[in-house]
């Protein structure tokens, strides 16, 4: 059987490797327009910041290693068309401009996501950058080292990680964000805490312009001039676009493959599209939020790897489901940790839940321990069913530890009362005798009545 995979980063590489292990006699091919396969895109901000010096550490498995295992890698090859009835794809060699076709028995679309590029990026400038591929990361680090003033457009996860990277290298950073605060995917009371921390712990190197967008960028050869919609004007050496991403679905749409309401490829739990023998996984595929039971699209490397595994099992003739996500995520700014899972309060209200929430700040371990830190936790629940809906945590303490506990609870439909009864571990170096998670649940119970 010949399995062809379009895209070779997280989901595509995972599908290829597991398929070859499961079906050793199969013929497995990855076609990618990139120069690399199987690398940690999530690690690129930390390479840019200098947490480690060698970009090759981001490569999980090289093309040569794949070839030795029997998986055939075709880099700099752009898939331009899928013909489902003929079970054939058309490919353009980006080095020679040659076009050719390849047949398949089963096809996996793992084209990922790409940055949303604002209109002003269409100017002819070599000082505007994005961060999608490993090549982008290598280039951006080199350009960052030469710059003094850097502008970031957008305020999501990648933007916050890049602020850290640039500040660590003593660069002045201006961030322009259309929302009131950075990290608009969180509730405002949480994202406000994140933004305040960034501004207070950046040695005056960071300026954040909120409720505004960049309308124009002028390249004056020596520097860029940035103009915002509200009339702010300033000079910068480079501009980095971090204004969100969108699923890469062009060839899928052209082939008649159905998209879901999020704009990503619609798949069933087996990662199958509506067209026989065509699968999709990773950032190009739609997911289901296991709390709201609604279609969702949250592009994360952890999810892409899980989907790639499930896809490979089913491509190989097995039977495995990927049931969905809860939007669980974690990031940091210096020693300030930010984590979430499930629904935010604003999402829960939008979906029609009878929402009740609590926001508390507490020490993350015994107060007499030298490493004690503060942690702020927000719990969201449904008042009518008492079920947990989501949680967010920020602070210098172990935010993700509490969020991971809630994530498991969401999977099981845990109520506020059941969370209170959870037997969490305790010792002074690790938590308070009544953990912040239990304290929050107790307050939430009193609110529910």
Buried (B, 14 or more C-beta within 10 A) or exposed (E): BBBBBBBBBBBBBBBBBBBBEBBEEBBBBBBBBBBBBBBBBBBBBBBBBEEEEEBEBBBBBBBEBBEEEBBBBBBBBBBBBBEBEEBBBBBBEBEEEEEEEBEBEBBBBBBBBBBBBBEBBEEEBEBBBBBBBBEBBBBBBEBBEEBEBBBBBBBBBBBBBBBBBBBBBEBBBBBBBBBEBBBBBBBBBBBBBBBEBBBEEBEEBBBBBBEBBBBBBBBEEEBBEBBBEEEBEBBBBBBBBBBBBBBBBEBBEEBEBEBBEBEBBBBEEBBBBEBEBBBBBBBBBBBBBBBBEBBBBBBBBEBBBBBBBBBBBBBBEEEBEBEBBBBBBBBBBBEBBBBBBBBBBBBBBEBEBEBBBBBBEBBBBBEEBEEBBEBBBBBBBBBEBBBBBBBBBBBBBBBBBBBBBBBEBBBEEBBBEBBBEBEBEEEEEBBBEEBBBBBBBBBBBEEBE
